[in-house]
Amino acid sequence: MPKSKLTTLDEFKALLKDGMTIMVGGFMTDGTPEQLINAVVESGVKNLTLINNDGGYPERGIGKLIANGQVKKLIASHVGLNPTVAKLMNSGEMEVDLVPQGTLAERIRAKGAGLGGILTQTGLGTLVQEGKQVVESEGKKYLLEVPLAADLAIIEATYADKFGNGVNIGTTRNFNPLMALAADKVVLGTYKLQELGEVDPSSVTIYGVLVDHIVQIEEM
């Protein structure tokens, strides 16, 4: 039998280090494992780089980490629902890299697929282009966007088996399966833990072979 992947919140905290790059799944906190975020807050780690679809809300999702001063840099596509992000960005206290949402997803996928980057016309001729290589292919110009990787991915599944084969229901699928492909370590938070063989393979959205640790969490 393989070693159990089941992990307590205290064991999860022991994985955290200052200066880490962490991907956090979800979309405006839908599909974001709040209990794992709370554990990161409690750990006190700092100078984090976070990769997330958005900036969360002031009191929800990664917004709690931002408000607590633990984030050095945020890479996201939308931050308008968290005024704390704008305040810290404008004061220079936190670096914010705004990436078009489709480009963000594709850069994460590129890492998991072992690609050297993706070509996109999104952002050509705008601030997004600054400092990036322009590549011409078949008479058209594209931006070369490099892959995004992380030391750790914190993702969520609605339910999963004890190997980490997880199922995302509805919009909780956003970014969670992609981020499982792009991090050195993957921690899966799930609301319902099932025995091996109980999860229908055709329903799996996060594959257990990618998951290093599983934490059973509760609805917040």
C-alpha positions as CSV (number, residue, x, y, z in Angstrom):
1,M,0.0,0.0,0.0
2,P,1.3,3.5,-0.8
3,K,1.9,5.9,2.0
4,S,-1.2,7.7,3.1
5,K,-1.6,11.2,1.7
6,L,-4.0,12.2,4.5
7,T,-2.6,15.3,6.1
8,T,-3.7,17.4,9.1
9,L,-3.8,21.2,9.1
10,D,-0.8,21.3,11.4
11,E,1.2,19.1,9.0
12,F,0.1,21.3,6.1
13,K,1.5,24.4,7.9
14,A,4.8,22.6,8.2
15,L,5.1,22.7,4.4
16,L,5.0,26.5,4.3
17,K,8.1,28.7,4.0
18,D,8.8,32.4,3.7
19,G,9.2,33.5,0.1
20,M,7.2,30.6,-1.5
21,T,5.3,30.9,-4.7
22,I,1.8,29.5,-4.1
23,M,-1.0,28.9,-6.6
24,V,-4.5,29.0,-5.1
25,G,-7.4,27.5,-7.0
26,G,-10.9,29.0,-7.4
27,F,-12.7,31.9,-9.0
28,M,-13.7,34.8,-6.7
29,T,-13.3,32.3,-3.8
30,D,-15.7,29.7,-5.4
31,G,-13.5,26.6,-5.4
32,T,-11.0,28.1,-3.0
33,P,-10.3,26.0,0.2
34,E,-10.8,28.6,2.9
35,Q,-9.6,26.4,5.7
36,L,-6.2,26.0,4.0
37,I,-6.0,29.8,3.5
38,N,-6.8,30.2,7.2
39,A,-3.9,27.9,8.0
40,V,-1.5,29.9,5.9
41,V,-2.7,33.0,7.7
42,E,-2.1,31.3,11.1
43,S,1.4,30.1,10.0
44,G,2.6,33.7,9.6
45,V,4.7,32.9,6.5
46,K,5.6,36.1,4.6
47,N,7.0,37.5,1.3
48,L,4.7,35.1,-0.6
49,T,4.1,35.3,-4.3
50,L,0.5,34.3,-5.0
51,I,-0.9,33.1,-8.3
52,N,-4.7,33.3,-8.4
53,N,-7.5,34.2,-10.8
54,D,-8.2,37.3,-8.7
55,G,-7.5,39.1,-5.4
56,G,-10.4,37.5,-3.5
57,Y,-12.4,39.7,-1.1
58,P,-11.0,41.7,1.9
59,E,-12.2,39.0,4.3
60,R,-12.4,35.9,2.0
61,G,-10.0,33.8,0.0
62,I,-6.5,35.1,-0.6
63,G,-7.8,38.5,0.5
64,K,-7.1,37.4,4.0
65,L,-3.4,36.8,3.3
66,I,-3.2,40.2,1.5
67,A,-4.8,42.0,4.3
68,N,-2.4,40.3,6.8
69,G,0.7,41.7,4.9
70,Q,1.9,38.2,3.9
71,V,2.0,38.8,0.2
72,K,4.9,40.4,-1.7
73,K,3.6,39.8,-5.2
74,L,0.2,38.9,-6.7
75,I,-0.2,37.5,-10.2
76,A,-3.9,37.6,-11.1
77,S,-6.4,38.6,-13.8
78,H,-8.9,40.6,-11.8
79,V,-8.6,42.5,-8.5
80,G,-11.5,44.9,-8.6
81,L,-13.5,43.4,-5.8
82,N,-10.7,43.8,-3.2
83,P,-9.9,47.5,-2.6
84,T,-7.0,46.4,-0.4
85,V,-5.2,45.2,-3.5
86,A,-5.5,48.6,-5.2
87,K,-4.3,50.4,-2.0
88,L,-1.2,48.2,-1.6
89,M,-0.5,48.3,-5.4
90,N,-0.7,52.1,-5.6
91,S,1.5,52.6,-2.5
92,G,4.1,50.1,-3.8
93,E,3.8,47.8,-0.8
94,M,2.7,44.9,-3.0
95,E,3.7,44.2,-6.6
96,V,0.7,43.2,-8.8
97,D,1.1,41.6,-12.2
98,L,-2.2,41.7,-14.0
99,V,-2.5,39.0,-16.7
100,P,-5.5,38.5,-19.0
101,Q,-7.6,35.6,-17.7
102,G,-7.2,33.3,-20.7
103,T,-3.5,34.0,-20.8
104,L,-3.2,33.3,-17.1
105,A,-4.9,29.9,-17.5
106,E,-2.8,29.0,-20.5
107,R,0.5,30.0,-18.9
108,I,-0.3,27.6,-16.0
109,R,-1.3,24.9,-18.4
110,A,1.9,25.4,-20.4
111,K,3.9,24.6,-17.3
112,G,2.0,21.4,-16.8
113,A,2.3,20.4,-20.4
114,G,6.1,21.0,-20.5
115,L,5.8,23.8,-23.1
116,G,8.3,26.7,-23.4
117,G,5.4,29.2,-23.5
118,I,2.3,30.1,-25.5
119,L,1.7,32.6,-28.3
120,T,-1.2,35.0,-28.0
121,Q,-2.3,38.2,-29.7
122,T,-4.0,39.3,-26.4
123,G,-2.2,42.3,-25.1
124,L,-0.4,43.3,-28.3
125,G,0.1,47.0,-28.5
126,T,-0.8,47.5,-24.8
127,L,0.9,47.7,-21.5
128,V,0.7,43.9,-21.4
129,Q,3.4,43.8,-24.2
130,E,6.1,45.7,-22.2
131,G,9.2,43.6,-21.8
132,K,7.9,40.6,-23.7
133,Q,9.2,39.0,-26.9
134,V,7.1,39.4,-30.0
135,V,7.1,36.4,-32.3
136,E,5.9,36.4,-35.9
137,S,4.2,33.2,-37.3
138,E,2.5,32.9,-40.7
139,G,2.5,36.6,-41.1
140,K,0.9,37.5,-37.7
141,K,2.5,38.8,-34.6
142,Y,2.1,37.2,-31.2
143,L,3.3,37.8,-27.7
144,L,5.4,35.0,-26.2
145,E,4.0,34.3,-22.7
146,V,6.2,32.1,-20.5
147,P,4.9,29.3,-18.3
148,L,3.9,29.9,-14.7
149,A,5.1,27.5,-12.0
150,A,4.8,27.3,-8.2
151,D,6.4,25.7,-5.2
152,L,3.0,24.8,-3.9
153,A,-0.6,24.6,-5.2
154,I,-3.5,24.8,-2.8
155,I,-6.6,23.4,-4.5
156,E,-10.1,22.2,-3.8
157,A,-12.3,19.3,-4.8
158,T,-15.9,18.9,-3.8
159,Y,-15.2,15.2,-3.0
160,A,-12.2,12.9,-3.5
161,D,-10.9,9.5,-2.7
162,K,-7.9,8.8,-0.4
163,F,-5.5,8.7,-3.3
164,G,-6.5,12.3,-4.3
165,N,-8.7,11.6,-7.3
166,G,-11.0,14.6,-7.0
167,V,-14.2,15.9,-8.5
168,N,-15.1,19.5,-8.9
169,I,-18.8,20.3,-9.0
170,G,-19.9,23.3,-11.1
171,T,-17.7,26.4,-11.2
172,T,-15.4,25.1,-8.4
173,R,-13.5,23.5,-11.4
174,N,-12.1,26.9,-12.3
175,F,-8.2,26.8,-12.2
176,N,-8.1,23.9,-9.7
177,P,-7.3,21.1,-12.2
178,L,-4.8,23.3,-14.1
179,M,-2.9,24.3,-10.9
180,A,-2.5,20.6,-9.9
181,L,-0.3,20.3,-13.0
182,A,2.0,23.3,-12.4
183,A,3.4,23.0,-8.8
184,D,6.1,21.1,-7.1
185,K,3.7,20.1,-4.3
186,V,0.0,19.9,-4.5
187,V,-2.3,20.0,-1.4
188,L,-5.9,19.1,-2.0
189,G,-8.6,20.2,0.3
190,T,-11.9,18.3,0.0
191,Y,-15.2,18.4,1.8
192,K,-16.0,14.7,1.4
193,L,-13.4,11.9,1.6
194,Q,-14.2,8.5,-0.1
195,E,-12.6,5.2,-0.2
196,L,-10.5,4.0,-3.2
197,G,-12.9,2.9,-5.9
198,E,-15.8,5.0,-4.8
199,V,-15.2,7.9,-7.1
200,D,-16.4,7.4,-10.7
201,P,-13.3,7.6,-12.9
202,S,-15.2,9.4,-15.6
203,S,-16.1,12.2,-13.1
204,V,-12.5,12.9,-12.0
205,T,-11.2,16.4,-12.7
206,I,-8.1,16.3,-10.5
207,Y,-6.0,13.2,-10.8
208,G,-4.6,11.6,-7.7
209,V,-1.2,11.0,-9.2
210,L,-0.7,14.8,-9.1
211,V,-1.7,15.2,-5.5
212,D,0.8,15.0,-2.6
213,H,-1.3,15.8,0.4
214,I,-5.0,15.6,1.2
215,V,-6.7,17.6,3.9
216,Q,-10.4,17.0,4.8
217,I,-12.0,20.5,5.1
218,E,-15.3,21.9,6.1
219,E,-17.6,24.3,4.4
220,M,-16.9,27.9,5.7
